[in-house]
Amino acid sequence: MKAAFRRMYLGAACVAALVPQMASAQSSVTLYGRVVSGLAYIDHVYDPVANASFSKTFMASNQWGTSMWGMKGKEDLGGGLAANFVLESGFELKNGGAGTNLFNRRAYVGLSNASWGSFRLGKNLFISNDVWDLDPTGQQWVGSATLVRGRNWPGANNVVEYSTPDLGGFSATGQISLGEQAGNSKANRGEGLSLTYANQDLMLRAIYSQRRNAVGTFTDVFNTSKETIIGGTYKIGPAKLYAAYDYITAPDAALAAATKLKHAWVGVRYDVTPALTLIGSVFHVTSDRVAGKATLGMVGADYAMSKRTLLYAAFGNVSNSSGANFGVDTVSGNPAVNQSQRTIYAGIAHSF
């Protein structure tokens, strides 16, 4: 009996010793998300069938930011190494629609270490989306994506991605999106590099990216093209200043299409109070050939009711010239050639 009790005691002691190790190795999973919806008015939406322009008032889901939900998890593997994953889907709050893919924004798994950085495989936002940090609007409907017609918004599939740790204020991310087409490794391929320097009130960023079409060439400045963005932010008291230059080329474009876009902007975010932030920005684009040029202005305000709930409002105006018909935002409809367009919108954003 004593031997049996001794064996039971030793077994219980071993289990007790292993439990903390097992618990520390278990994954932590977090559910997170954001829901955004508001009302908008826009004028001079051109209908080519009627050959006339109309205004409209409507509800929108993603004016201030994408409505989304996701899960992220991390497991400590010991020695500073961790496994992690992210699953994230965007959706339209006004109708609950989320497209055909279950996780249409991010779906990746990877390994990370404080000493050598992080490595990811799967689906992610395309690396040019790093421009959001250079955009005083935070990539609202009226923002840095507008005059490039959403070139920076699409996601990237079949991604292999690596990010360095913080190296004295410097960091970098490299991304490859494999096209996976037999016989043509360049087809549908995307790649890019994002370099950042951050030191107290100063942030500088440079982003290079390229997206190829189904045959591996660059034929559309707004979609399959090469893009270089250089910009920065600087905080002075309650004001944060923004400036950036964006150069896009599509060297294989047809003779009737633009091959170059020169896009630049300046802006400011000003904290009137800890809860109220005012936004002002001006964007300008010039293209060669047929796309023309345009100037976009935006003023807005964010009011934080709490750490999670935000009220927002914005007004935007675009002035087109030289044969251009850029919309005041990216999704609501373009005006006729050489015509100006205005929008005003407001809504609520809640994060969890």
Secondary structure, DSSP 8 states (H G I E B T S, - for coil): -HHHHHHHHHHHHHHHHHHHHHHHHS-EEEEEEEEEEEEEEEEEEEETTTTEEEEEEEEES-SSS--EEEEEEEEEEETTEEEEEEEEEE--TTT----S-SSSSEEEEEEEETTTEEEEEEEEE-GGGGGGGG-TTSS-SSSTTGGGTTTT--EEEEEEEEE---BTTEEEEEEEE----TT-TTTT-EEEEEEEEEETTEEEEEEEEEE--TTS----TTSSSEEEEEEEEEEETTEEEEEEEEEEE-TT--TTS--EEEEEEEEEEEESSSSEEEEEEEEEEEESTTS-EEEEEEEEEEEESSSSEEEEEEEEEEEEETT----SSSSS----TT--EEEEEEEEEEE-
